[in-house]
Structure formats: C-alpha cells, structure tokens
Amino acid sequence: MIRQLAASTALVLTLAACGQQTDLNPAPGTMLPPARYGTTERATAAELLALDPQAAPERTVELRRESEEREDDPFDLPPEG
C-alpha cells in the first residue's frame, strides 16, 4: 500500500513539473529558421510564435439589443415530402 502511495505521489509530482513555463529557445547546436525573404534579421522565437490577425481575428459580431422582425427569406422553404 505504501509503495502504491509513493508511486502515485511521484507520478503526480512528475506531471506537475511538466506544467512549468519558460521562454522557448532553440535546442543547443541548432538555430532558428533563416531570415524571411527581403529582411536581414532573423525573427525571434516570440515573433515566430505570435499569431497573425488572419489566424486569430478579433470578434466583430455586434449583439442585438432589441428584437427585430426577420425579413422574408425566399429560400426558407418547408421540406418536401
């Protein structure tokens, strides 16, 4: 019973250690990708991880504050059958 408790405690501590967050850096002996075409400086790791606006657009949906009558939709037909 004590062995199971020790093993489960070790497992929990090991998994908890995986949640540490640090800055990402290339592995030793490797480099970041080459500079983009037309630029002279390489992008940093943070710049490579940043999402461009097309990948994560901002929400532009305006909520309706009042009830509105729906316009007639000529394609909203009942099912045939």
ABEGO torsion letter per residue (X at the ends): XAAAAAAAAAAAAAAAAAABBBBBBBBBGBBBBBBBBGBABBBBAAAAABBBAAABBBBABBBBABBBBBBBBAABBBBBX
